[in-house]
Each structure stands twice: as C-alpha cells, then as structure tokens.
C-alpha cells in the first residue's frame, strides 16, 4: 500500500505561538526570493528566531532588520518586506515585542516575554547562526569578495533611484550598459591578461 504518496501532510509544525492557520507558510519560501533558485536560506522557524534576537540586541524598524539580515549574508541574500512585516505583526500579537509608531513607522523593542522566549530557545538560536554560515557560503557560490557585493548593491540602488525616468532612449542606454558589463564579467580577464603579457 502506498497511500501516503497521495497525501501530503504538513511536514513542519509552527515553532512559535498557537497559530495553526498556516502563518508559517511564508517562511518556507524565504530562501528562494532572489530568482527562485538556490539553497533554502532559512528552515521554517529560523527567520522568526533570528528577527527576535536582532530586536533583542537593539530596538529597530522593519527596514533596519532587512538591512541587518542582508549584512549577515554579506549582501548575498535580502529578505522581502512581505516576509518581515507579517512576522513582526505575529510578534506583537504574541506580545514578544512592542511596536512604537514614530512618524508613521513602527520601532520594535522586545518585551520581557520575548526575552524569556529567547532564553528558552538559546540552543535553537545557536543552530540558526550555524545554518546562516552554511547558507552564506552556498549563496556566495564562488566566494565573491565584499567589494563585488558592494558594487552589486550600488547597481541595485542606482536602478531603484532611476524609476520614473525611463524614456525609450534611456532604456536603450542603460540596458546596453548592463549587457556590456554582464558580457565583460562572463568573458573573464582574458583581455586584461593578454595586455599584461
């Protein structure tokens, strides 16, 4: 009998709280936000634990958390707001954090209950940190140096700042620049090494 091949029970129980409404489902796609490929960055529950630990270190806004996680991965991975903010809402509902609205933006700080939860999860948090190191190596692939990550970040920022100015001429100019750069990187240092000989 192979009935089990027709049934797909939930493989992971939510690690936190009492919500059985699939809230943790978004975490299972966390690691595949960039292009839908590559290794899973976080196991279910890992991201929540990491976010709570970061808030415990210092009160911060949702955007700060995104940047901090980006920093942990040397820029090779950046979680989307669509993953971060539902988690912060979950924390507030669980009374692990308090969100103070300042100028329309919430700044989150941990509560005593949140601190207690982190104490109880100390071993699990160590496991999360170890998995981050493994994921970071996988994501970096050929071990790209920090200077390259910074350059890629600058490129993303430049494209974001460019919105609203996409004339037909500008589309051609920028796409040509990007395509030429991509080709030069893919071709490798052949030309440079030939010149230096």
BELRALIN-V619127 format. One line per field, one symbol per residue. ss: DSSP state (a for helix, b for strand, c for the rest). psi: psi as a letter, one per 20 degrees, with the letter a starting at -180 (. if undefined). burial: b if it has 9 or more other C-alpha atoms within 8 Angstrom, else e. Layout:
BEGIN
ss=???
psi=???
burial=???
END
This chain:
BEGIN
ss=ccaaaaccccccccccccccccaaaaaaaaaacccccccccccccaaaaaaaaaaaaccbbaaaaaaaaaaaccccccccaaaaaaaaaaaaacccbbbbbbccbbbbbbcaaaaaaaaacaaaaaaaaaaaaaaaaaaacccccaaaaaaaaaaaaaaaaccccccaaaaaaaaaaaaaaaaaaaaccaaaaaaac
psi=plhiiipnrphpqpiqajpkkjhihhhijgikhnjkrrqpgpqphgggggghhhhhgpprrghhgghghghhjkiipoqqhigghhghgggghikhrpoopokippppqqrhhgggghghkgghhhhghghggghggghieklpqhhgggggghgggghhiiqikmrhghgggghggghgggghghhakggghhhi.
burial=eeeeeeeeeeeeebeeeeeeeeebeebbbbbbbeeeeebbbbbbbbbebbbbbbbbeebbbbeebbbebbeebbbbbbbebebbbebbeebbeebbbbbeeeeeebbbbbbeebbeebeeeeeebeebeebbeebbbebbeeeeeeeebbeebeeeeeeeeeeeebeeebbeeeeeeeeeeeeeeeeeeeeeeeeee
END
